[in-house]
Amino acid sequence: EYAPGHGGVAGGFRDSGLLAAFRARGGEVLVLSNVDNLGACLDPAIVGLHARLGRRATVEVAARSPSDKGGMPVLLDGRTVLLEGLRWPPGLDDGAYGFFNTNTFLIDAEVFRDPPRLDAYPVVKEVSGRKAIQFERILGEITHQVETSFVLVPATGAGSRFVPVKRREDLETQRPIIEGVLGSWGVL
């Protein structure tokens, strides 16, 4: 199965044999983030919080700034879940919501042994100057099926856990934040 979108990691991790190898070495919790978030890292405090809260998944969310795009935590059918933009009701003002999904997750490895089935959504992309439809699975949809905690993390300053870099130019505009984050990790 070809799995565009980050939701394909659920079955891919199991089917590739990586889950069995991870579990054989004693691995219990996976930390997953988008490759374009340079602020995501393994944080012992958040791992400890995940263990203490006792839910099968933890999602990092941050305060939304006007330019932030992406899913957000919402109350749906009595549960807090992530709802991506492509599932928002028409006309929803996402600016009225104070938080958004950073796409950094801690998920118990056992969840991937028999991962929840994630729906595929049509997303319009541009490929070589032409419009194309790609069907994507979204990892945040796991929150609809797995008991999840949400933790508010900083999106600004040296302690930021959300530093998006989607284009080469973003490296320069995000440089002060990236340097601050790396400095806080003791890398710079």
Buried (B, 14 or more C-beta within 10 A) or exposed (E): EEBEBBBBBBBBBBBEEBBEEBBEEEEEBBBBBBEEBBBBBEBEEBBEBBBEBEBBBBBBBBBBEEEBEBBBBBEEEEEBBBBBEEBBEEEBEBEEBEBBBBBBBBBBBEBBEEBBEBEBBEBEEEEEEEEEEBEBBBBBBBBBBBEBBBBEBBBBEBEBBBBBBEEEEBEEEBEEBBEBBBEBEEEE
